[in-house]
Structures are given as C-alpha cells and as structure tokens.
Amino acid sequence: MEILKALPYLAGILATVGAGAKWLYGQIKGDRDRYEKLYQQKQKEVEQLNDQISKLEIKIIKLEASQKDAFFDGKDKNNHE
C-alpha cells in the first residue's frame, strides 16, 4: 500500500530525470553542431593557408633558380680568364 502512495512521486521523479536528460542531450547536440561548423570554417582557412604556403614556396624556388641562372654566364667563377 505504501508503494501505491509513493508511485506518483516516483513517476514525477522519473519524468523530471527524463526531461533533464532530454534537455541535456539537446544542449550537447547544439554545442556539437556549433563546434562542427567552427571546425569546418577553420578547416577551410587551413586549406587556404596551405595553398598560400605552396604558392609562396614555388615563388621562392623560382626566385632561387633565377638567381642561380643570373650568375651563370658559361664561365667558371673560379677561373677569371
């Protein structure tokens, strides 16, 4: 008989815990979605920066090659004839 009297209280507690868990899950899901969007934005930025680095490395290599070619005139540098 005491269990029957306590049954509404137990149902209330379970409903409260269930609602709290549902709310918490919704908050976590929202945070996950927000951080996923931020991650994708940062990933795009990283890809753009990697592209810029690659272009600059190519430019550096071309400049170094052009400097080496500028000193090459068909004569040996050590031989000043």
MARPABA-548738 format. One record per atom (N, C-alpha, C, O, CB): residue number from 1; residue in three letters; atom name; x, y, z. Coordinates in steps of 0.05 Angstrom, whole numbers, plus 5000, padded with zeros to 4 digits. Glycine has a CB too. Example, Ala and Ser with C-alpha at 12.3 -4.5 7.8 and 13.67 -1.06 7.14 Angstrom:
   pos   code   site     px     py     pz
     1    Ala      N   5264   4886   5156
     1    Ala     CA   5246   4910   5156
     1    Ala      C   5264   4934   5156
     1    Ala      O   5285   4934   5169
     1    Ala     CB   5226   4911   5181
     2    Ser      N   5257   4955   5142
     2    Ser     CA   5273   4979   5143
     2    Ser      C   5258   5001   5157
     2    Ser      O   5268   5023   5161
     2    Ser     CB   5282   4988   5114
***
This chain:
   pos   code   site     px     py     pz
     1    Met      N   5016   4976   5000
     1    Met     CA   5000   5000   5000
     1    Met      C   5017   5025   5000
     1    Met      O   5010   5045   4987
     1    Met     CB   4982   5000   5024
     2    Glu      N   5039   5025   5014
     2    Glu     CA   5057   5048   5015
     2    Glu      C   5069   5053   4987
     2    Glu      O   5074   5076   4979
     2    Glu     CB   5080   5043   5036
     3    Ile      N   5073   5031   4972
     3    Ile     CA   5084   5034   4945
     3    Ile      C   5064   5049   4927
     3    Ile      O   5073   5065   4911
     3    Ile     CB   5091   5006   4933
     4    Leu      N   5039   5044   4931
     4    Leu     CA   5019   5057   4915
     4    Leu      C   5018   5087   4921
     4    Leu      O   5013   5104   4903
     4    Leu     CB   4991   5045   4919
     5    Lys      N   5022   5094   4946
     5    Lys     CA   5023   5123   4953
     5    Lys      C   5048   5136   4942
     5    Lys      O   5047   5160   4935
     5    Lys     CB   5021   5125   4984
     6    Ala      N   5070   5122   4941
     6    Ala     CA   5095   5133   4931
     6    Ala      C   5097   5133   4901
     6    Ala      O   5114   5146   4889
     6    Ala     CB   5118   5118   4943
     7    Leu      N   5079   5118   4888
     7    Leu     CA   5081   5115   4858
     7    Leu      C   5079   5142   4844
     7    Leu      O   5094   5146   4825
     7    Leu     CB   5058   5097   4849
     8    Pro      N   5061   5161   4851
     8    Pro     CA   5061   5186   4837
     8    Pro      C   5087   5202   4840
     8    Pro      O   5096   5216   4822
     8    Pro     CB   5038   5203   4846
     9    Tyr      N   5099   5200   4864
     9    Tyr     CA   5124   5214   4869
     9    Tyr      C   5147   5202   4852
     9    Tyr      O   5163   5216   4840
     9    Tyr     CB   5131   5213   4899
    10    Leu      N   5147   5175   4850
    10    Leu     CA   5167   5162   4834
    10    Leu      C   5164   5169   4804
    10    Leu      O   5183   5173   4790
    10    Leu     CB   5165   5131   4837
    11    Ala      N   5139   5170   4795
    11    Ala     CA   5133   5177   4768
    11    Ala      C   5142   5206   4762
    11    Ala      O   5153   5212   4741
    11    Ala     CB   5103   5174   4761
    12    Gly      N   5138   5224   4781
    12    Gly     CA   5147   5251   4779
    12    Gly      C   5177   5254   4777
    12    Gly      O   5188   5269   4761
    12    Gly     CB   5136   5268   4802
    13    Ile      N   5190   5238   4794
    13    Ile     CA   5220   5238   4795
    13    Ile      C   5230   5228   4768
    13    Ile      O   5249   5240   4757
    13    Ile     CB   5231   5221   4818
    14    Leu      N   5219   5206   4758
    14    Leu     CA   5228   5195   4733
    14    Leu      C   5223   5214   4709
    14    Leu      O   5239   5217   4691
    14    Leu     CB   5214   5168   4727
    15    Ala      N   5200   5227   4710
    15    Ala     CA   5194   5247   4689
    15    Ala      C   5213   5270   4690
    15    Ala      O   5222   5280   4669
    15    Ala     CB   5165   5257   4692
    16    Thr      N   5220   5279   4714
    16    Thr     CA   5239   5301   4717
    16    Thr      C   5266   5293   4707
    16    Thr      O   5279   5308   4692
    16    Thr     CB   5240   5310   4746
    17    Val      N   5275   5269   4715
    17    Val     CA   5301   5260   4706
    17    Val      C   5301   5256   4675
    17    Val      O   5321   5263   4662
    17    Val     CB   5308   5233   4720
    18    Gly      N   5280   5245   4664
    18    Gly     CA   5278   5242   4635
    18    Gly      C   5278   5268   4621
    18    Gly      O   5292   5271   4600
    18    Gly     CB   5252   5227   4628
    19    Ala      N   5264   5288   4631
    19    Ala     CA   5263   5314   4618
    19    Ala      C   5291   5328   4620
    19    Ala      O   5300   5341   4601
    19    Ala     CB   5242   5332   4631
    20    Gly      N   5304   5324   4643
    20    Gly     CA   5331   5335   4646
    20    Gly      C   5351   5323   4627
    20    Gly      O   5367   5337   4615
    20    Gly     CB   5340   5332   4675
    21    Ala      N   5349   5297   4624
    21    Ala     CA   5366   5283   4605
    21    Ala      C   5361   5292   4576
    21    Ala      O   5380   5296   4561
    21    Ala     CB   5363   5252   4607
    22    Lys      N   5336   5295   4569
    22    Lys     CA   5329   5304   4542
    22    Lys      C   5339   5332   4538
    22    Lys      O   5350   5338   4516
    22    Lys     CB   5298   5304   4539
    23    Trp      N   5336   5350   4557
    23    Trp     CA   5346   5377   4555
    23    Trp      C   5377   5377   4552
    23    Trp      O   5388   5392   4535
    23    Trp     CB   5338   5394   4580
    24    Leu      N   5390   5361   4569
    24    Leu     CA   5419   5360   4567
    24    Leu      C   5429   5350   4540
    24    Leu      O   5448   5360   4529
    24    Leu     CB   5430   5342   4590
    25    Tyr      N   5415   5329   4530
    25    Tyr     CA   5422   5318   4504
    25    Tyr      C   5419   5340   4482
    25    Tyr      O   5435   5342   4464
    25    Tyr     CB   5404   5294   4498
    26    Gly      N   5397   5356   4484
    26    Gly     CA   5393   5377   4465
    26    Gly      C   5415   5398   4466
    26    Gly      O   5424   5408   4446
    26    Gly     CB   5366   5390   4470
    27    Gln      N   5423   5405   4490
    27    Gln     CA   5445   5424   4494
    27    Gln      C   5471   5414   4482
    27    Gln      O   5485   5428   4468
    27    Gln     CB   5449   5431   4523
    28    Ile      N   5477   5389   4487
    28    Ile     CA   5502   5377   4477
    28    Ile      C   5501   5375   4447
    28    Ile      O   5521   5380   4433
    28    Ile     CB   5506   5348   4489
    29    Lys      N   5478   5368   4436
    29    Lys     CA   5474   5366   4407
    29    Lys      C   5478   5394   4394
    29    Lys      O   5491   5396   4373
    29    Lys     CB   5447   5355   4400
    30    Gly      N   5467   5414   4406
    30    Gly     CA   5470   5442   4396
    30    Gly      C   5500   5450   4397
    30    Gly      O   5510   5462   4377
    30    Gly     CB   5454   5461   4412
    31    Asp      N   5513   5445   4419
    31    Asp     CA   5542   5451   4421
    31    Asp      C   5558   5436   4400
    31    Asp      O   5576   5447   4388
    31    Asp     CB   5552   5445   4449
    32    Arg      N   5551   5411   4396
    32    Arg     CA   5565   5395   4376
    32    Arg      C   5562   5407   4348
    32    Arg      O   5581   5409   4333
    32    Arg     CB   5555   5366   4376
    33    Asp      N   5538   5415   4341
    33    Asp     CA   5533   5427   4315
    33    Asp      C   5548   5453   4312
    33    Asp      O   5560   5458   4291
    33    Asp     CB   5503   5431   4311
    34    Arg      N   5548   5469   4333
    34    Arg     CA   5562   5495   4332
    34    Arg      C   5592   5491   4328
    34    Arg      O   5605   5504   4312
    34    Arg     CB   5557   5511   4357
    35    Tyr      N   5604   5472   4343
    35    Tyr     CA   5632   5467   4341
    35    Tyr      C   5639   5453   4315
    35    Tyr      O   5661   5457   4305
    35    Tyr     CB   5642   5450   4365
    36    Glu      N   5621   5438   4304
    36    Glu     CA   5626   5426   4278
    36    Glu      C   5628   5447   4256
    36    Glu      O   5645   5446   4238
    36    Glu     CB   5603   5405   4271
    37    Lys      N   5610   5467   4258
    37    Lys     CA   5611   5490   4238
    37    Lys      C   5637   5505   4241
    37    Lys      O   5650   5512   4221
    37    Lys     CB   5587   5508   4242
    38    Leu      N   5645   5511   4266
    38    Leu     CA   5670   5525   4271
    38    Leu      C   5694   5509   4260
    38    Leu      O   5713   5520   4249
    38    Leu     CB   5674   5530   4301
    39    Tyr      N   5693   5482   4264
    39    Tyr     CA   5715   5465   4255
    39    Tyr      C   5716   5466   4224
    39    Tyr      O   5738   5468   4213
    39    Tyr     CB   5710   5436   4264
    40    Gln      N   5694   5465   4211
    40    Gln     CA   5693   5466   4182
    40    Gln      C   5704   5493   4172
    40    Gln      O   5719   5494   4152
    40    Gln     CB   5665   5462   4171
    41    Gln      N   5697   5515   4185
    41    Gln     CA   5708   5541   4177
    41    Gln      C   5738   5542   4181
    41    Gln      O   5752   5552   4163
    41    Gln     CB   5694   5563   4194
    42    Lys      N   5747   5532   4203
    42    Lys     CA   5776   5532   4208
    42    Lys      C   5791   5514   4188
    42    Lys      O   5813   5520   4180
    42    Lys     CB   5782   5524   4237
    43    Gln      N   5778   5492   4181
    43    Gln     CA   5790   5474   4162
    43    Gln      C   5793   5487   4135
    43    Gln      O   5813   5484   4121
    43    Gln     CB   5772   5448   4159
    44    Lys      N   5773   5503   4127
    44    Lys     CA   5775   5518   4102
    44    Lys      C   5798   5539   4103
    44    Lys      O   5813   5542   4084
    44    Lys     CB   5748   5533   4096
    45    Glu      N   5800   5552   4126
    45    Glu     CA   5822   5571   4130
    45    Glu      C   5849   5558   4128
    45    Glu      O   5868   5568   4115
    45    Glu     CB   5819   5586   4157
    46    Val      N   5851   5534   4140
    46    Val     CA   5876   5519   4139
    46    Val      C   5883   5511   4110
    46    Val      O   5906   5513   4102
    46    Val     CB   5875   5494   4157
    47    Glu      N   5863   5503   4095
    47    Glu     CA   5868   5495   4067
    47    Glu      C   5877   5520   4051
    47    Glu      O   5895   5517   4034
    47    Glu     CB   5842   5483   4055
    48    Gln      N   5864   5543   4056
    48    Gln     CA   5873   5567   4041
    48    Gln      C   5901   5575   4049
    48    Gln      O   5917   5582   4031
    48    Gln     CB   5853   5590   4048
    49    Leu      N   5908   5573   4074
    49    Leu     CA   5935   5579   4083
    49    Leu      C   5955   5560   4071
    49    Leu      O   5977   5568   4064
    49    Leu     CB   5937   5580   4113
    50    Asn      N   5948   5534   4070
    50    Asn     CA   5966   5514   4057
    50    Asn      C   5970   5521   4028
    50    Asn      O   5992   5518   4018
    50    Asn     CB   5955   5486   4061
    51    Asp      N   5949   5529   4014
    51    Asp     CA   5952   5537   3986
    51    Asp      C   5970   5561   3983
    51    Asp      O   5987   5562   3966
    51    Asp     CB   5924   5544   3974
    52    Gln      N   5967   5581   4001
    52    Gln     CA   5985   5604   4000
    52    Gln      C   6014   5596   4006
    52    Gln      O   6032   5606   3992
    52    Gln     CB   5976   5625   4021
    53    Ile      N   6018   5578   4025
    53    Ile     CA   6045   5569   4031
    53    Ile      C   6057   5555   4006
    53    Ile      O   6080   5560   3999
    53    Ile     CB   6045   5550   4055
    54    Ser      N   6041   5538   3993
    54    Ser     CA   6051   5524   3970
    54    Ser      C   6059   5544   3948
    54    Ser      O   6080   5541   3935
    54    Ser     CB   6030   5505   3959
    55    Lys      N   6042   5564   3943
    55    Lys     CA   6048   5584   3923
    55    Lys      C   6073   5600   3930
    55    Lys      O   6089   5605   3912
    55    Lys     CB   6024   5604   3920
    56    Leu      N   6076   5607   3955
    56    Leu     CA   6100   5622   3963
    56    Leu      C   6125   5605   3961
    56    Leu      O   6146   5615   3954
    56    Leu     CB   6097   5632   3992
    57    Glu      N   6123   5579   3967
    57    Glu     CA   6146   5561   3964
    57    Glu      C   6154   5559   3935
    57    Glu      O   6178   5559   3929
    57    Glu     CB   6139   5533   3976
    58    Ile      N   6135   5557   3917
    58    Ile     CA   6141   5556   3889
    58    Ile      C   6154   5582   3880
    58    Ile      O   6173   5581   3865
    58    Ile     CB   6115   5551   3872
    59    Lys      N   6144   5604   3890
    59    Lys     CA   6155   5630   3883
    59    Lys      C   6184   5632   3893
    59    Lys      O   6201   5642   3878
    59    Lys     CB   6139   5653   3895
    60    Ile      N   6189   5622   3917
    60    Ile     CA   6217   5623   3928
    60    Ile      C   6235   5605   3911
    60    Ile      O   6258   5613   3905
    60    Ile     CB   6217   5612   3957
    61    Ile      N   6226   5582   3903
    61    Ile     CA   6242   5564   3887
    61    Ile      C   6248   5577   3860
    61    Ile      O   6271   5575   3850
    61    Ile     CB   6228   5537   3882
    62    Lys      N   6228   5590   3848
    62    Lys     CA   6233   5604   3822
    62    Lys      C   6253   5627   3826
    62    Lys      O   6270   5631   3809
    62    Lys     CB   6206   5615   3811
    63    Leu      N   6250   5642   3847
    63    Leu     CA   6269   5664   3852
    63    Leu      C   6298   5653   3856
    63    Leu      O   6317   5665   3846
    63    Leu     CB   6261   5680   3877
    64    Glu      N   6300   5632   3872
    64    Glu     CA   6327   5620   3876
    64    Glu      C   6338   5610   3850
    64    Glu      O   6362   5613   3845
    64    Glu     CB   6325   5597   3897
    65    Ala      N   6322   5598   3833
    65    Ala     CA   6331   5588   3808
    65    Ala      C   6339   5611   3789
    65    Ala      O   6359   5608   3775
    65    Ala     CB   6310   5570   3794
    66    Ser      N   6324   5632   3790
    66    Ser     CA   6331   5655   3773
    66    Ser      C   6357   5668   3782
    66    Ser      O   6372   5679   3766
    66    Ser     CB   6308   5676   3772
    67    Gln      N   6362   5668   3808
    67    Gln     CA   6387   5680   3818
    67    Gln      C   6411   5663   3810
    67    Gln      O   6432   5673   3803
    67    Gln     CB   6386   5683   3849
    68    Lys      N   6407   5637   3811
    68    Lys     CA   6429   5619   3802
    68    Lys      C   6434   5622   3773
    68    Lys      O   6457   5622   3764
    68    Lys     CB   6422   5590   3808
    69    Asp      N   6413   5626   3757
    69    Asp     CA   6416   5630   3728
    69    Asp      C   6429   5657   3722
    69    Asp      O   6444   5659   3703
    69    Asp     CB   6390   5628   3714
    70    Ala      N   6425   5677   3739
    70    Ala     CA   6436   5703   3735
    70    Ala      C   6466   5702   3737
    70    Ala      O   6480   5718   3724
    70    Ala     CB   6424   5723   3754
    71    Phe      N   6477   5685   3754
    71    Phe     CA   6506   5683   3757
    71    Phe      C   6519   5664   3737
    71    Phe      O   6543   5662   3736
    71    Phe     CB   6512   5674   3786
    72    Phe      N   6503   5649   3723
    72    Phe     CA   6514   5630   3704
    72    Phe      C   6516   5644   3677
    72    Phe      O   6496   5650   3663
    72    Phe     CB   6496   5605   3702
    73    Asp      N   6541   5648   3669
    73    Asp     CA   6546   5661   3643
    73    Asp      C   6563   5643   3625
    73    Asp      O   6574   5652   3605
    73    Asp     CB   6559   5688   3646
    74    Gly      N   6566   5618   3632
    74    Gly     CA   6581   5599   3616
    74    Gly      C   6610   5598   3625
    74    Gly      O   6624   5580   3615
    74    Gly     CB   6580   5607   3587
    75    Lys      N   6619   5615   3642
    75    Lys     CA   6647   5615   3651
    75    Lys      C   6647   5605   3680
    75    Lys      O   6628   5608   3695
    75    Lys     CB   6660   5643   3649
    76    Asp      N   6669   5593   3687
    76    Asp     CA   6673   5584   3714
    76    Asp      C   6679   5608   3732
    76    Asp      O   6696   5624   3724
    76    Asp     CB   6695   5562   3716
    77    Lys      N   6667   5610   3755
    77    Lys     CA   6671   5633   3773
    77    Lys      C   6700   5633   3783
    77    Lys      O   6711   5654   3787
    77    Lys     CB   6652   5632   3796
    78    Asn      N   6711   5610   3788
    78    Asn     CA   6739   5608   3798
    78    Asn      C   6759   5615   3778
    78    Asn      O   6782   5623   3784
    78    Asn     CB   6744   5581   3810
    79    Asn      N   6752   5612   3753
    79    Asn     CA   6771   5618   3731
    79    Asn      C   6764   5645   3720
    79    Asn      O   6744   5648   3706
    79    Asn     CB   6769   5596   3709
    80    His      N   6781   5666   3726
    80    His     CA   6775   5693   3719
    80    His      C   6788   5701   3692
    80    His      O   6798   5723   3690
    80    His     CB   6784   5712   3741
    81    Glu      N   6789   5684   3673
    81    Glu     CA   6803   5690   3648
    81    Glu      C   6785   5705   3629
    81    Glu      O   6794   5712   3607
    81    Glu     CB   6812   5665   3634
***
